[in-house]
């Protein structure tokens, strides 16, 4: 049976070495590299081509979230498990949206981590049990937002314009970004106002922010 090749990335030596020793007790795992920051992690992943990266969030030089982005851009086949103290829903949602396949809290026991590594290696998603409900709520919120927008029949272009309105961008710049005339922008905005039941840009922007349209 082929072993699962793992790189451990954490700026605390005790955690790196401790995880290495614990995981190496299982013959299914092979630790092929250790890194104390995101920059070194990218170098090691390029050289060692691991199957799974265990990645901390708070690190010097290149933090875990920025490192995750680069890993997904440069090494799309590598599976990444965020291994962190943060049980904050924002970190969880952000890293999963970027492409992390797993999210495990550092107070997990070895069997949980082992299970996470195997599931992720097999193409599944693993979220620490105490946080799984957070993702369910997030996807339910997104579904509700989509349904609300569908009910109001905003077109794809109108949704793009609404996002830019929420960012405080004026008609001229919206025109430039979307490669359409200012007159067309105004027509879209009039349609958006009508469909959302609002009277001005501020109300439209508040609607977009309230419904997290900018994150869709």
C-alpha positions as CSV (number, residue, x, y, z in Angstrom):
1,X,0.0,0.0,0.0
2,X,1.3,3.4,-0.9
3,X,1.9,5.8,2.0
4,X,0.3,9.2,2.2
5,X,3.1,11.8,1.8
6,X,2.7,14.7,4.2
7,X,4.2,18.1,4.8
8,X,3.6,19.8,8.2
9,X,3.7,23.6,8.3
10,X,3.6,25.3,11.7
11,X,5.8,28.0,13.2
12,X,5.9,26.2,16.6
13,X,8.7,23.6,16.6
14,X,7.0,21.5,19.4
15,X,3.9,21.2,17.3
16,X,5.8,20.3,14.1
17,X,7.9,17.7,15.8
18,X,5.1,16.4,17.9
19,X,2.8,15.8,14.9
20,X,5.7,14.2,13.0
21,X,6.3,11.7,15.7
22,X,2.7,10.9,16.3
23,X,1.8,10.5,12.6
24,X,4.9,8.4,11.8
25,X,3.6,5.8,14.3
26,X,1.1,5.0,11.6
27,X,2.7,3.2,8.6
28,X,0.2,4.7,6.2
29,X,1.8,8.1,6.7
30,X,5.2,9.4,5.6
31,X,6.4,12.9,6.7
32,X,8.4,14.3,3.8
33,X,8.9,17.9,5.0
34,X,8.6,20.4,7.8
35,X,8.3,24.1,7.5
36,X,7.9,27.0,10.0
37,X,6.4,29.5,7.6
38,X,4.4,29.7,4.4
39,X,7.3,30.7,2.2
40,X,9.3,27.6,3.1
41,X,6.2,25.5,2.8
42,X,5.9,26.5,-0.9
43,X,9.5,25.6,-1.5
44,X,9.2,22.2,0.2
45,X,5.9,21.4,-1.6
46,X,7.6,22.1,-5.0
47,X,10.6,19.8,-4.1
48,X,8.8,17.0,-2.3
49,X,5.4,16.9,-4.1
50,X,3.4,15.7,-1.1
51,X,-0.2,14.3,-1.1
52,X,-1.4,16.4,1.9
53,X,-0.2,19.6,3.5
54,X,-1.1,20.3,7.2
55,X,-1.2,24.1,7.3
56,X,-1.3,26.4,10.3
57,X,-3.1,29.8,9.8
58,X,-1.0,32.2,12.0
59,X,2.6,32.2,10.7
60,X,5.4,34.7,9.9
61,X,6.5,35.7,6.4
62,X,3.5,34.2,4.7
63,X,0.5,33.3,6.7
64,X,-1.6,30.2,6.2
65,X,-4.4,31.8,4.3
66,X,-2.0,33.5,1.8
67,X,0.0,30.2,1.6
68,X,-3.2,28.3,0.9
69,X,-4.0,30.6,-2.0
70,X,-0.6,30.1,-3.5
71,X,-0.7,26.3,-3.0
72,X,-4.0,26.1,-4.8
73,X,-2.7,28.3,-7.7
74,X,0.6,26.5,-8.1
75,X,0.0,22.9,-7.0
76,X,-3.7,22.1,-7.6
77,X,-3.3,18.4,-6.9
78,X,-2.1,18.9,-3.3
79,X,-4.7,18.5,-0.7
80,X,-4.6,21.0,2.2
81,X,-5.9,20.6,5.8
82,X,-5.9,23.7,7.9
83,X,-4.7,22.8,11.3
84,X,-5.5,25.6,13.7
85,X,-6.6,26.9,17.1
86,X,-9.3,29.0,15.4
87,X,-12.8,27.8,15.8
88,X,-14.0,31.1,14.2
89,X,-16.5,30.6,11.4
90,X,-14.9,33.3,9.3
91,X,-11.6,31.5,9.1
92,X,-13.4,28.2,8.3
93,X,-15.5,29.7,5.6
94,X,-12.7,31.7,4.0
95,X,-10.3,28.8,3.8
96,X,-12.9,26.4,2.5
97,X,-13.9,29.0,-0.1
98,X,-10.3,29.3,-1.2
99,X,-10.1,25.5,-1.6
100,X,-8.9,23.9,1.6
101,X,-10.1,20.3,1.8
102,X,-10.0,20.0,5.5
103,X,-10.2,22.1,8.7
104,X,-9.1,20.5,12.0
105,X,-8.7,22.1,15.4
106,X,-5.4,21.6,17.2
107,X,-7.2,20.1,20.2
108,X,-8.3,17.2,18.0
109,X,-7.0,13.8,19.0
110,X,-4.7,11.8,16.7
111,X,-7.4,9.5,15.5
112,X,-9.4,12.5,14.3
113,X,-6.4,13.9,12.5
114,X,-5.6,10.5,11.0
115,X,-9.2,10.2,9.8
116,X,-9.1,13.7,8.3
117,X,-5.9,13.0,6.4
118,X,-7.3,9.8,4.9
119,X,-10.6,11.3,3.9
120,X,-9.0,14.3,2.3
121,X,-6.5,12.1,0.5
122,X,-9.5,10.1,-0.9
123,X,-11.1,13.2,-2.3
124,X,-13.5,14.0,0.5
125,X,-13.9,17.1,2.6
126,X,-13.3,16.9,6.4
127,X,-14.5,19.6,8.8
128,X,-13.9,19.3,12.5
129,X,-17.1,17.9,14.0
130,X,-17.8,20.9,16.3
131,X,-17.7,23.2,13.2
132,X,-19.6,21.3,10.6
133,X,-22.8,23.1,11.5
134,X,-21.2,26.4,10.7
135,X,-20.8,25.3,7.0
136,X,-24.3,24.1,6.8
137,X,-25.6,27.5,8.0
138,X,-23.3,29.3,5.5
139,X,-24.5,27.3,2.5
140,X,-28.1,27.7,3.7
141,X,-27.5,31.5,3.8
142,X,-26.0,31.4,0.3
143,X,-28.9,29.4,-1.0
144,X,-31.4,31.9,0.6
145,X,-29.5,34.7,-1.0
146,X,-29.6,33.1,-4.5
147,X,-33.3,32.3,-4.1
148,X,-34.0,35.9,-3.1
149,X,-32.1,37.2,-6.1
150,X,-33.8,34.7,-8.4
151,X,-37.2,35.7,-7.1
152,X,-36.3,39.3,-7.9
153,X,-35.1,38.2,-11.3
154,X,-31.8,40.1,-11.4
155,X,-29.8,39.2,-14.5
156,X,-26.2,38.2,-14.3
157,X,-25.2,41.7,-15.6
158,X,-27.4,43.4,-13.0
159,X,-25.8,41.4,-10.3
160,X,-22.4,42.5,-11.5
161,X,-23.5,46.1,-11.5
162,X,-25.0,45.7,-8.0
163,X,-21.8,44.3,-6.6
164,X,-19.9,47.4,-8.0
165,X,-22.5,49.7,-6.5
166,X,-21.9,48.1,-3.1
167,X,-18.2,48.8,-3.5
168,X,-19.0,52.5,-4.0
169,X,-18.0,52.6,-7.7
170,X,-19.5,55.3,-9.8
171,X,-21.3,54.8,-13.2
172,X,-18.3,55.9,-15.2
173,X,-16.0,53.4,-13.6
174,X,-18.6,50.6,-13.7
175,X,-18.9,51.3,-17.4
176,X,-15.1,50.9,-17.8
177,X,-14.9,47.8,-15.7
178,X,-17.8,46.0,-17.5
179,X,-17.0,47.4,-21.0
180,X,-20.5,48.8,-21.4
181,X,-21.7,52.4,-22.0
182,X,-22.7,54.7,-19.2
183,X,-26.2,54.8,-20.6
184,X,-26.4,51.0,-20.3
185,X,-25.1,51.2,-16.8
186,X,-27.9,53.7,-15.9
187,X,-30.5,51.4,-17.5
188,X,-29.2,48.4,-15.4
189,X,-29.3,50.5,-12.3
190,X,-32.9,51.7,-12.9
191,X,-33.9,48.0,-13.4
192,X,-32.1,47.0,-10.2
193,X,-33.8,49.7,-8.2
194,X,-37.2,48.6,-9.5
195,X,-36.6,44.9,-8.8
196,X,-35.2,45.4,-5.3
197,X,-37.8,48.0,-4.4
198,X,-35.2,50.7,-3.5
199,X,-35.0,54.3,-4.5
200,X,-31.2,55.1,-4.6
201,X,-27.7,53.7,-4.7
202,X,-27.3,53.8,-0.9
203,X,-30.3,51.6,-0.4
204,X,-29.2,49.3,-3.2
205,X,-25.7,49.0,-1.6
206,X,-27.2,48.3,1.8
207,X,-29.3,45.5,0.3
208,X,-26.2,44.1,-1.4
209,X,-24.2,44.2,1.9
210,X,-27.0,42.8,4.0
211,X,-27.5,39.8,1.6
212,X,-23.7,39.3,1.1
213,X,-24.1,39.8,-2.6
214,X,-20.4,41.0,-2.8
215,X,-19.4,37.5,-1.7
216,X,-21.4,35.5,-4.2
